[in-house]
Amino acid sequence: MKKSVEEDVFIPLYPKSAVEDKSSLRSKFQERRFWSAVKLLSNVVLWDGIVQEDKVRDLGLSKLLNRYLLLNILNTPLGLDNIEKCNKVIACLPERWFQDLKGGSTLPELLNFSQHLLQ
């Protein structure tokens, strides 16, 4: 899993002007790479309970979400596309990770993502 996250994930960052046209090749490529990384996140998180939780959270949240997915989400204009991306990421996260949290708090690895959601 670590090798896949470190070597197989690539989401190019283009200027917003280059990807505003959803039919452009750059935009399509960036979107395909984003959704491929979301699928990898969902697969990594499936190992929760089998592999040590801290390893799964490190790979899935610290490396995959914060290093790749969040950059793309932050560069996606606010609107339905951004909401869909956020919803898909949230759907990947196991509810068990949030059971012991106090109201209004989140996992340390999700602070930046949470701030984006609040905006």
Phi and psi in radians as a Rosetta constraint file:
Dihedral C 1 N 2 CA 2 C 2 CIRCULARHARMONIC -1.049 0.35
Dihedral N 2 CA 2 C 2 N 3 CIRCULARHARMONIC -0.729 0.35
Dihedral C 2 N 3 CA 3 C 3 CIRCULARHARMONIC -1.116 0.35
Dihedral N 3 CA 3 C 3 N 4 CIRCULARHARMONIC -0.713 0.35
Dihedral C 3 N 4 CA 4 C 4 CIRCULARHARMONIC -1.093 0.35
Dihedral N 4 CA 4 C 4 N 5 CIRCULARHARMONIC -0.785 0.35
Dihedral C 4 N 5 CA 5 C 5 CIRCULARHARMONIC -1.138 0.35
Dihedral N 5 CA 5 C 5 N 6 CIRCULARHARMONIC -0.748 0.35
Dihedral C 5 N 6 CA 6 C 6 CIRCULARHARMONIC -1.382 0.35
Dihedral N 6 CA 6 C 6 N 7 CIRCULARHARMONIC -0.533 0.35
Dihedral C 6 N 7 CA 7 C 7 CIRCULARHARMONIC -1.952 0.35
Dihedral N 7 CA 7 C 7 N 8 CIRCULARHARMONIC -0.425 0.35
Dihedral C 7 N 8 CA 8 C 8 CIRCULARHARMONIC -1.724 0.35
Dihedral N 8 CA 8 C 8 N 9 CIRCULARHARMONIC -0.316 0.35
Dihedral C 8 N 9 CA 9 C 9 CIRCULARHARMONIC -1.525 0.35
Dihedral N 9 CA 9 C 9 N 10 CIRCULARHARMONIC 2.232 0.35
Dihedral C 9 N 10 CA 10 C 10 CIRCULARHARMONIC -2.611 0.35
Dihedral N 10 CA 10 C 10 N 11 CIRCULARHARMONIC 2.010 0.35
Dihedral C 10 N 11 CA 11 C 11 CIRCULARHARMONIC -2.150 0.35
Dihedral N 11 CA 11 C 11 N 12 CIRCULARHARMONIC 1.880 0.35
Dihedral C 11 N 12 CA 12 C 12 CIRCULARHARMONIC -1.187 0.35
Dihedral N 12 CA 12 C 12 N 13 CIRCULARHARMONIC 2.562 0.35
Dihedral C 12 N 13 CA 13 C 13 CIRCULARHARMONIC -1.869 0.35
Dihedral N 13 CA 13 C 13 N 14 CIRCULARHARMONIC 1.936 0.35
Dihedral C 13 N 14 CA 14 C 14 CIRCULARHARMONIC -1.795 0.35
Dihedral N 14 CA 14 C 14 N 15 CIRCULARHARMONIC 2.752 0.35
Dihedral C 14 N 15 CA 15 C 15 CIRCULARHARMONIC -1.042 0.35
Dihedral N 15 CA 15 C 15 N 16 CIRCULARHARMONIC 2.596 0.35
Dihedral C 15 N 16 CA 16 C 16 CIRCULARHARMONIC -0.952 0.35
Dihedral N 16 CA 16 C 16 N 17 CIRCULARHARMONIC -0.642 0.35
Dihedral C 16 N 17 CA 17 C 17 CIRCULARHARMONIC -1.100 0.35
Dihedral N 17 CA 17 C 17 N 18 CIRCULARHARMONIC -0.487 0.35
Dihedral C 17 N 18 CA 18 C 18 CIRCULARHARMONIC -1.386 0.35
Dihedral N 18 CA 18 C 18 N 19 CIRCULARHARMONIC -0.355 0.35
Dihedral C 18 N 19 CA 19 C 19 CIRCULARHARMONIC -2.040 0.35
Dihedral N 19 CA 19 C 19 N 20 CIRCULARHARMONIC 0.088 0.35
Dihedral C 19 N 20 CA 20 C 20 CIRCULARHARMONIC -1.095 0.35
Dihedral N 20 CA 20 C 20 N 21 CIRCULARHARMONIC -0.628 0.35
Dihedral C 20 N 21 CA 21 C 21 CIRCULARHARMONIC -1.407 0.35
Dihedral N 21 CA 21 C 21 N 22 CIRCULARHARMONIC 1.854 0.35
Dihedral C 21 N 22 CA 22 C 22 CIRCULARHARMONIC -1.088 0.35
Dihedral N 22 CA 22 C 22 N 23 CIRCULARHARMONIC -0.330 0.35
Dihedral C 22 N 23 CA 23 C 23 CIRCULARHARMONIC -1.587 0.35
Dihedral N 23 CA 23 C 23 N 24 CIRCULARHARMONIC -0.061 0.35
Dihedral C 23 N 24 CA 24 C 24 CIRCULARHARMONIC -1.226 0.35
Dihedral N 24 CA 24 C 24 N 25 CIRCULARHARMONIC 2.662 0.35
Dihedral C 24 N 25 CA 25 C 25 CIRCULARHARMONIC -1.085 0.35
Dihedral N 25 CA 25 C 25 N 26 CIRCULARHARMONIC -0.678 0.35
Dihedral C 25 N 26 CA 26 C 26 CIRCULARHARMONIC -1.091 0.35
Dihedral N 26 CA 26 C 26 N 27 CIRCULARHARMONIC -0.796 0.35
Dihedral C 26 N 27 CA 27 C 27 CIRCULARHARMONIC -1.095 0.35
Dihedral N 27 CA 27 C 27 N 28 CIRCULARHARMONIC -0.792 0.35
Dihedral C 27 N 28 CA 28 C 28 CIRCULARHARMONIC -1.092 0.35
Dihedral N 28 CA 28 C 28 N 29 CIRCULARHARMONIC -0.740 0.35
Dihedral C 28 N 29 CA 29 C 29 CIRCULARHARMONIC -1.129 0.35
Dihedral N 29 CA 29 C 29 N 30 CIRCULARHARMONIC -0.797 0.35
Dihedral C 29 N 30 CA 30 C 30 CIRCULARHARMONIC -1.062 0.35
Dihedral N 30 CA 30 C 30 N 31 CIRCULARHARMONIC -0.729 0.35
Dihedral C 30 N 31 CA 31 C 31 CIRCULARHARMONIC -1.148 0.35
Dihedral N 31 CA 31 C 31 N 32 CIRCULARHARMONIC -0.758 0.35
Dihedral C 31 N 32 CA 32 C 32 CIRCULARHARMONIC -1.038 0.35
Dihedral N 32 CA 32 C 32 N 33 CIRCULARHARMONIC -0.756 0.35
Dihedral C 32 N 33 CA 33 C 33 CIRCULARHARMONIC -1.160 0.35
Dihedral N 33 CA 33 C 33 N 34 CIRCULARHARMONIC -0.673 0.35
Dihedral C 33 N 34 CA 34 C 34 CIRCULARHARMONIC -1.079 0.35
Dihedral N 34 CA 34 C 34 N 35 CIRCULARHARMONIC -0.871 0.35
Dihedral C 34 N 35 CA 35 C 35 CIRCULARHARMONIC -1.188 0.35
Dihedral N 35 CA 35 C 35 N 36 CIRCULARHARMONIC -0.512 0.35
Dihedral C 35 N 36 CA 36 C 36 CIRCULARHARMONIC -1.145 0.35
Dihedral N 36 CA 36 C 36 N 37 CIRCULARHARMONIC -0.694 0.35
Dihedral C 36 N 37 CA 37 C 37 CIRCULARHARMONIC -1.214 0.35
Dihedral N 37 CA 37 C 37 N 38 CIRCULARHARMONIC -0.596 0.35
Dihedral C 37 N 38 CA 38 C 38 CIRCULARHARMONIC -1.134 0.35
Dihedral N 38 CA 38 C 38 N 39 CIRCULARHARMONIC -0.710 0.35
Dihedral C 38 N 39 CA 39 C 39 CIRCULARHARMONIC -1.105 0.35
Dihedral N 39 CA 39 C 39 N 40 CIRCULARHARMONIC -0.710 0.35
Dihedral C 39 N 40 CA 40 C 40 CIRCULARHARMONIC -1.113 0.35
Dihedral N 40 CA 40 C 40 N 41 CIRCULARHARMONIC -0.707 0.35
Dihedral C 40 N 41 CA 41 C 41 CIRCULARHARMONIC -1.021 0.35
Dihedral N 41 CA 41 C 41 N 42 CIRCULARHARMONIC -0.795 0.35
Dihedral C 41 N 42 CA 42 C 42 CIRCULARHARMONIC -1.119 0.35
Dihedral N 42 CA 42 C 42 N 43 CIRCULARHARMONIC -0.624 0.35
Dihedral C 42 N 43 CA 43 C 43 CIRCULARHARMONIC -1.232 0.35
Dihedral N 43 CA 43 C 43 N 44 CIRCULARHARMONIC -0.695 0.35
Dihedral C 43 N 44 CA 44 C 44 CIRCULARHARMONIC -1.087 0.35
Dihedral N 44 CA 44 C 44 N 45 CIRCULARHARMONIC -0.786 0.35
Dihedral C 44 N 45 CA 45 C 45 CIRCULARHARMONIC -1.180 0.35
Dihedral N 45 CA 45 C 45 N 46 CIRCULARHARMONIC -0.426 0.35
Dihedral C 45 N 46 CA 46 C 46 CIRCULARHARMONIC -1.067 0.35
Dihedral N 46 CA 46 C 46 N 47 CIRCULARHARMONIC -0.386 0.35
Dihedral C 46 N 47 CA 47 C 47 CIRCULARHARMONIC -1.403 0.35
Dihedral N 47 CA 47 C 47 N 48 CIRCULARHARMONIC -0.076 0.35
Dihedral C 47 N 48 CA 48 C 48 CIRCULARHARMONIC -1.058 0.35
Dihedral N 48 CA 48 C 48 N 49 CIRCULARHARMONIC 2.280 0.35
Dihedral C 48 N 49 CA 49 C 49 CIRCULARHARMONIC 1.676 0.35
Dihedral N 49 CA 49 C 49 N 50 CIRCULARHARMONIC -0.312 0.35
Dihedral C 49 N 50 CA 50 C 50 CIRCULARHARMONIC -1.847 0.35
Dihedral N 50 CA 50 C 50 N 51 CIRCULARHARMONIC -0.835 0.35
Dihedral C 50 N 51 CA 51 C 51 CIRCULARHARMONIC -1.732 0.35
Dihedral N 51 CA 51 C 51 N 52 CIRCULARHARMONIC 2.677 0.35
Dihedral C 51 N 52 CA 52 C 52 CIRCULARHARMONIC -0.905 0.35
Dihedral N 52 CA 52 C 52 N 53 CIRCULARHARMONIC 2.350 0.35
Dihedral C 52 N 53 CA 53 C 53 CIRCULARHARMONIC -1.000 0.35
Dihedral N 53 CA 53 C 53 N 54 CIRCULARHARMONIC -0.704 0.35
Dihedral C 53 N 54 CA 54 C 54 CIRCULARHARMONIC -1.115 0.35
Dihedral N 54 CA 54 C 54 N 55 CIRCULARHARMONIC -0.571 0.35
Dihedral C 54 N 55 CA 55 C 55 CIRCULARHARMONIC -1.219 0.35
Dihedral N 55 CA 55 C 55 N 56 CIRCULARHARMONIC -0.759 0.35
Dihedral C 55 N 56 CA 56 C 56 CIRCULARHARMONIC -1.129 0.35
Dihedral N 56 CA 56 C 56 N 57 CIRCULARHARMONIC -0.772 0.35
Dihedral C 56 N 57 CA 57 C 57 CIRCULARHARMONIC -1.140 0.35
Dihedral N 57 CA 57 C 57 N 58 CIRCULARHARMONIC -0.666 0.35
Dihedral C 57 N 58 CA 58 C 58 CIRCULARHARMONIC -1.100 0.35
Dihedral N 58 CA 58 C 58 N 59 CIRCULARHARMONIC -0.865 0.35
Dihedral C 58 N 59 CA 59 C 59 CIRCULARHARMONIC -1.166 0.35
Dihedral N 59 CA 59 C 59 N 60 CIRCULARHARMONIC -0.851 0.35
Dihedral C 59 N 60 CA 60 C 60 CIRCULARHARMONIC -1.286 0.35
Dihedral N 60 CA 60 C 60 N 61 CIRCULARHARMONIC -0.771 0.35
Dihedral C 60 N 61 CA 61 C 61 CIRCULARHARMONIC -1.655 0.35
Dihedral N 61 CA 61 C 61 N 62 CIRCULARHARMONIC -0.973 0.35
Dihedral C 61 N 62 CA 62 C 62 CIRCULARHARMONIC -1.152 0.35
Dihedral N 62 CA 62 C 62 N 63 CIRCULARHARMONIC -0.786 0.35
Dihedral C 62 N 63 CA 63 C 63 CIRCULARHARMONIC -1.547 0.35
Dihedral N 63 CA 63 C 63 N 64 CIRCULARHARMONIC -0.902 0.35
Dihedral C 63 N 64 CA 64 C 64 CIRCULARHARMONIC -1.382 0.35
Dihedral N 64 CA 64 C 64 N 65 CIRCULARHARMONIC -0.938 0.35
Dihedral C 64 N 65 CA 65 C 65 CIRCULARHARMONIC -1.183 0.35
Dihedral N 65 CA 65 C 65 N 66 CIRCULARHARMONIC -0.966 0.35
Dihedral C 65 N 66 CA 66 C 66 CIRCULARHARMONIC -1.275 0.35
Dihedral N 66 CA 66 C 66 N 67 CIRCULARHARMONIC -0.526 0.35
Dihedral C 66 N 67 CA 67 C 67 CIRCULARHARMONIC -1.492 0.35
Dihedral N 67 CA 67 C 67 N 68 CIRCULARHARMONIC -0.604 0.35
Dihedral C 67 N 68 CA 68 C 68 CIRCULARHARMONIC -2.071 0.35
Dihedral N 68 CA 68 C 68 N 69 CIRCULARHARMONIC -1.005 0.35
Dihedral C 68 N 69 CA 69 C 69 CIRCULARHARMONIC -1.149 0.35
Dihedral N 69 CA 69 C 69 N 70 CIRCULARHARMONIC -0.763 0.35
Dihedral C 69 N 70 CA 70 C 70 CIRCULARHARMONIC -1.113 0.35
Dihedral N 70 CA 70 C 70 N 71 CIRCULARHARMONIC -0.649 0.35
Dihedral C 70 N 71 CA 71 C 71 CIRCULARHARMONIC -1.045 0.35
Dihedral N 71 CA 71 C 71 N 72 CIRCULARHARMONIC -0.734 0.35
Dihedral C 71 N 72 CA 72 C 72 CIRCULARHARMONIC -1.171 0.35
Dihedral N 72 CA 72 C 72 N 73 CIRCULARHARMONIC -0.758 0.35
Dihedral C 72 N 73 CA 73 C 73 CIRCULARHARMONIC -1.079 0.35
Dihedral N 73 CA 73 C 73 N 74 CIRCULARHARMONIC -0.741 0.35
Dihedral C 73 N 74 CA 74 C 74 CIRCULARHARMONIC -1.163 0.35
Dihedral N 74 CA 74 C 74 N 75 CIRCULARHARMONIC -0.454 0.35
Dihedral C 74 N 75 CA 75 C 75 CIRCULARHARMONIC -1.614 0.35
Dihedral N 75 CA 75 C 75 N 76 CIRCULARHARMONIC -0.035 0.35
Dihedral C 75 N 76 CA 76 C 76 CIRCULARHARMONIC -1.526 0.35
Dihedral N 76 CA 76 C 76 N 77 CIRCULARHARMONIC 2.241 0.35
Dihedral C 76 N 77 CA 77 C 77 CIRCULARHARMONIC -0.980 0.35
Dihedral N 77 CA 77 C 77 N 78 CIRCULARHARMONIC 2.511 0.35
Dihedral C 77 N 78 CA 78 C 78 CIRCULARHARMONIC -1.054 0.35
Dihedral N 78 CA 78 C 78 N 79 CIRCULARHARMONIC 2.370 0.35
Dihedral C 78 N 79 CA 79 C 79 CIRCULARHARMONIC 2.682 0.35
Dihedral N 79 CA 79 C 79 N 80 CIRCULARHARMONIC -2.831 0.35
Dihedral C 79 N 80 CA 80 C 80 CIRCULARHARMONIC -1.093 0.35
Dihedral N 80 CA 80 C 80 N 81 CIRCULARHARMONIC -0.671 0.35
Dihedral C 80 N 81 CA 81 C 81 CIRCULARHARMONIC -1.097 0.35
Dihedral N 81 CA 81 C 81 N 82 CIRCULARHARMONIC -0.755 0.35
Dihedral C 81 N 82 CA 82 C 82 CIRCULARHARMONIC -1.129 0.35
Dihedral N 82 CA 82 C 82 N 83 CIRCULARHARMONIC -0.750 0.35
Dihedral C 82 N 83 CA 83 C 83 CIRCULARHARMONIC -1.093 0.35
Dihedral N 83 CA 83 C 83 N 84 CIRCULARHARMONIC -0.743 0.35
Dihedral C 83 N 84 CA 84 C 84 CIRCULARHARMONIC -1.076 0.35
Dihedral N 84 CA 84 C 84 N 85 CIRCULARHARMONIC -0.760 0.35
Dihedral C 84 N 85 CA 85 C 85 CIRCULARHARMONIC -1.084 0.35
Dihedral N 85 CA 85 C 85 N 86 CIRCULARHARMONIC -0.802 0.35
Dihedral C 85 N 86 CA 86 C 86 CIRCULARHARMONIC -1.098 0.35
Dihedral N 86 CA 86 C 86 N 87 CIRCULARHARMONIC -0.749 0.35
Dihedral C 86 N 87 CA 87 C 87 CIRCULARHARMONIC -1.073 0.35
Dihedral N 87 CA 87 C 87 N 88 CIRCULARHARMONIC -0.708 0.35
Dihedral C 87 N 88 CA 88 C 88 CIRCULARHARMONIC -1.162 0.35
Dihedral N 88 CA 88 C 88 N 89 CIRCULARHARMONIC -0.680 0.35
Dihedral C 88 N 89 CA 89 C 89 CIRCULARHARMONIC -1.136 0.35
Dihedral N 89 CA 89 C 89 N 90 CIRCULARHARMONIC -0.805 0.35
Dihedral C 89 N 90 CA 90 C 90 CIRCULARHARMONIC -1.053 0.35
Dihedral N 90 CA 90 C 90 N 91 CIRCULARHARMONIC -0.692 0.35
Dihedral C 90 N 91 CA 91 C 91 CIRCULARHARMONIC -1.097 0.35
Dihedral N 91 CA 91 C 91 N 92 CIRCULARHARMONIC -0.404 0.35
Dihedral C 91 N 92 CA 92 C 92 CIRCULARHARMONIC -1.331 0.35
Dihedral N 92 CA 92 C 92 N 93 CIRCULARHARMONIC -0.411 0.35
Dihedral C 92 N 93 CA 93 C 93 CIRCULARHARMONIC -1.408 0.35
Dihedral N 93 CA 93 C 93 N 94 CIRCULARHARMONIC 2.273 0.35
Dihedral C 93 N 94 CA 94 C 94 CIRCULARHARMONIC -1.193 0.35
Dihedral N 94 CA 94 C 94 N 95 CIRCULARHARMONIC 2.332 0.35
Dihedral C 94 N 95 CA 95 C 95 CIRCULARHARMONIC -1.040 0.35
Dihedral N 95 CA 95 C 95 N 96 CIRCULARHARMONIC -0.550 0.35
Dihedral C 95 N 96 CA 96 C 96 CIRCULARHARMONIC -0.983 0.35
Dihedral N 96 CA 96 C 96 N 97 CIRCULARHARMONIC -0.548 0.35
Dihedral C 96 N 97 CA 97 C 97 CIRCULARHARMONIC -1.151 0.35
Dihedral N 97 CA 97 C 97 N 98 CIRCULARHARMONIC -0.341 0.35
Dihedral C 97 N 98 CA 98 C 98 CIRCULARHARMONIC -1.862 0.35
Dihedral N 98 CA 98 C 98 N 99 CIRCULARHARMONIC -0.045 0.35
Dihedral C 98 N 99 CA 99 C 99 CIRCULARHARMONIC -1.106 0.35
Dihedral N 99 CA 99 C 99 N 100 CIRCULARHARMONIC -0.653 0.35
Dihedral C 99 N 100 CA 100 C 100 CIRCULARHARMONIC -1.649 0.35
Dihedral N 100 CA 100 C 100 N 101 CIRCULARHARMONIC 0.101 0.35
Dihedral C 100 N 101 CA 101 C 101 CIRCULARHARMONIC -1.416 0.35
Dihedral N 101 CA 101 C 101 N 102 CIRCULARHARMONIC 2.529 0.35
Dihedral C 101 N 102 CA 102 C 102 CIRCULARHARMONIC -1.388 0.35
Dihedral N 102 CA 102 C 102 N 103 CIRCULARHARMONIC 2.726 0.35
Dihedral C 102 N 103 CA 103 C 103 CIRCULARHARMONIC -0.931 0.35
Dihedral N 103 CA 103 C 103 N 104 CIRCULARHARMONIC 2.359 0.35
Dihedral C 103 N 104 CA 104 C 104 CIRCULARHARMONIC 1.440 0.35
Dihedral N 104 CA 104 C 104 N 105 CIRCULARHARMONIC -0.008 0.35
Dihedral C 104 N 105 CA 105 C 105 CIRCULARHARMONIC -1.911 0.35
Dihedral N 105 CA 105 C 105 N 106 CIRCULARHARMONIC 2.922 0.35
Dihedral C 105 N 106 CA 106 C 106 CIRCULARHARMONIC -2.536 0.35
Dihedral N 106 CA 106 C 106 N 107 CIRCULARHARMONIC 3.090 0.35
Dihedral C 106 N 107 CA 107 C 107 CIRCULARHARMONIC -1.191 0.35
Dihedral N 107 CA 107 C 107 N 108 CIRCULARHARMONIC 2.507 0.35
Dihedral C 107 N 108 CA 108 C 108 CIRCULARHARMONIC -0.977 0.35
Dihedral N 108 CA 108 C 108 N 109 CIRCULARHARMONIC -0.619 0.35
Dihedral C 108 N 109 CA 109 C 109 CIRCULARHARMONIC -1.230 0.35
Dihedral N 109 CA 109 C 109 N 110 CIRCULARHARMONIC -0.253 0.35
Dihedral C 109 N 110 CA 110 C 110 CIRCULARHARMONIC -1.822 0.35
Dihedral N 110 CA 110 C 110 N 111 CIRCULARHARMONIC 0.151 0.35
Dihedral C 110 N 111 CA 111 C 111 CIRCULARHARMONIC -1.021 0.35
Dihedral N 111 CA 111 C 111 N 112 CIRCULARHARMONIC -0.852 0.35
Dihedral C 111 N 112 CA 112 C 112 CIRCULARHARMONIC -1.149 0.35
Dihedral N 112 CA 112 C 112 N 113 CIRCULARHARMONIC -0.700 0.35
Dihedral C 112 N 113 CA 113 C 113 CIRCULARHARMONIC -1.133 0.35
Dihedral N 113 CA 113 C 113 N 114 CIRCULARHARMONIC -0.733 0.35
Dihedral C 113 N 114 CA 114 C 114 CIRCULARHARMONIC -1.081 0.35
Dihedral N 114 CA 114 C 114 N 115 CIRCULARHARMONIC -0.717 0.35
Dihedral C 114 N 115 CA 115 C 115 CIRCULARHARMONIC -1.085 0.35
Dihedral N 115 CA 115 C 115 N 116 CIRCULARHARMONIC -0.689 0.35
Dihedral C 115 N 116 CA 116 C 116 CIRCULARHARMONIC -1.122 0.35
Dihedral N 116 CA 116 C 116 N 117 CIRCULARHARMONIC -0.742 0.35
Dihedral C 116 N 117 CA 117 C 117 CIRCULARHARMONIC -1.100 0.35
Dihedral N 117 CA 117 C 117 N 118 CIRCULARHARMONIC -0.668 0.35
Dihedral C 117 N 118 CA 118 C 118 CIRCULARHARMONIC -1.148 0.35
Dihedral N 118 CA 118 C 118 N 119 CIRCULARHARMONIC -0.573 0.35
